[in-house]
């Protein structure tokens, strides 16, 4: 650190390094000039799926405008192997509603294929 070496050339006191580092952490101008720290991201990994319905994705889309059947959300399901998507309208995001629709519209239809 350039500032630390220049400070050491001219001054000495106990805990000089800690004080200089603290000053840099609290200096708003220094923080604005440096910008945000970049975070390292881990590499994407493959997940090989060997059979249909071995793994599936589930997401909830909404809130959307209320339909005539009082549905406000869409439950989106997709099988990783076949890439088969399903979009199921649901009235709320409660776990019981999602579980019921998952069994009714997905598991009961495709479980024995």
C-alpha positions as CSV (number, residue, x, y, z in Angstrom):
1,X,0.0,0.0,0.0
2,X,1.6,3.3,-1.2
3,X,0.0,5.4,1.6
4,X,1.3,3.1,4.3
5,X,4.9,3.2,3.0
6,X,4.9,7.0,2.6
7,X,3.5,7.4,6.1
8,X,6.2,5.1,7.5
9,X,8.9,7.2,5.8
10,X,7.8,10.3,7.7
11,X,6.2,9.1,11.0
12,X,6.2,6.3,13.5
13,X,3.7,5.3,16.2
14,X,2.4,2.1,17.7
15,X,-0.3,0.4,15.5
16,X,0.5,2.7,12.5
17,X,-0.6,0.1,10.0
18,X,-4.0,-0.5,11.7
19,X,-4.7,3.2,11.9
20,X,-3.9,3.7,8.2
21,X,-6.1,0.7,7.2
22,X,-8.9,2.0,9.4
23,X,-8.6,5.5,7.8
24,X,-8.9,3.9,4.3
25,X,-12.0,1.9,5.3
26,X,-13.7,5.0,6.6
27,X,-12.7,7.4,3.8
28,X,-15.7,8.0,1.7
29,X,-13.7,9.5,-1.2
30,X,-11.5,6.5,-1.4
31,X,-14.4,4.1,-1.3
32,X,-16.2,6.0,-4.1
33,X,-13.1,6.0,-6.3
34,X,-12.4,2.3,-5.9
35,X,-16.0,1.1,-6.7
36,X,-17.6,-2.1,-5.5
37,X,-15.6,-5.2,-4.9
38,X,-16.0,-7.9,-7.5
39,X,-17.2,-11.2,-6.2
40,X,-15.8,-14.4,-7.5
41,X,-18.3,-16.7,-8.9
42,X,-18.0,-20.5,-8.9
43,X,-18.2,-22.3,-12.2
44,X,-21.4,-23.8,-13.4
45,X,-21.6,-27.5,-13.0
46,X,-23.5,-30.0,-15.1
47,X,-26.2,-32.2,-13.7
48,X,-26.8,-35.2,-15.9
49,X,-30.4,-36.4,-15.8
50,X,-30.8,-40.0,-16.8
51,X,-34.6,-40.4,-17.0
52,X,-37.8,-38.4,-17.3
53,X,-39.2,-37.0,-14.1
54,X,-36.0,-37.7,-12.2
55,X,-35.6,-34.0,-11.6
56,X,-38.0,-31.1,-12.2
57,X,-38.0,-27.3,-11.8
58,X,-40.8,-25.4,-10.1
59,X,-41.5,-21.7,-9.9
60,X,-44.3,-19.3,-9.1
61,X,-45.1,-16.4,-11.4
62,X,-47.0,-13.4,-10.2
63,X,-48.9,-11.6,-8.8
64,X,-50.8,-11.1,-12.0
65,X,-54.3,-9.5,-12.5
66,X,-57.0,-11.6,-11.1
67,X,-58.8,-13.9,-13.6
68,X,-62.5,-14.7,-13.8
69,X,-61.7,-17.9,-11.9
70,X,-60.0,-15.9,-9.1
71,X,-56.5,-17.1,-10.0
72,X,-53.7,-14.6,-9.5
73,X,-50.5,-16.7,-9.8
74,X,-49.1,-19.3,-12.3
75,X,-47.3,-22.4,-11.1
76,X,-44.6,-23.2,-13.7
77,X,-43.3,-26.8,-13.8
78,X,-40.7,-28.3,-16.1
79,X,-39.0,-31.7,-16.4
80,X,-35.2,-31.4,-16.8
81,X,-34.9,-34.5,-19.0
82,X,-37.8,-33.9,-21.5
83,X,-38.0,-30.1,-21.1
84,X,-41.8,-30.5,-20.9
85,X,-43.3,-27.3,-19.4
86,X,-46.6,-26.9,-17.6
87,X,-48.3,-23.7,-16.5
88,X,-51.0,-24.1,-13.9
89,X,-53.1,-21.1,-12.7
90,X,-53.4,-21.0,-8.9
91,X,-55.2,-18.5,-6.6
92,X,-52.5,-18.1,-4.0
93,X,-48.9,-19.1,-3.1
94,X,-49.7,-21.3,-0.1
95,X,-47.9,-24.5,0.2
96,X,-51.1,-26.5,0.4
97,X,-52.3,-25.0,-2.9
98,X,-49.0,-25.7,-4.7
99,X,-48.9,-29.3,-3.4
100,X,-52.5,-30.0,-4.4
101,X,-52.0,-28.6,-7.9
102,X,-48.6,-30.4,-8.3
103,X,-50.3,-33.7,-7.5
104,X,-53.5,-33.0,-9.6
105,X,-51.9,-31.6,-12.7
106,X,-48.4,-33.2,-12.8
107,X,-47.9,-36.3,-10.7
108,X,-51.3,-37.9,-11.3
109,X,-51.0,-37.4,-15.1
110,X,-47.4,-38.3,-15.7
111,X,-46.3,-40.6,-12.8
112,X,-47.0,-43.9,-14.5
113,X,-45.6,-43.1,-18.0
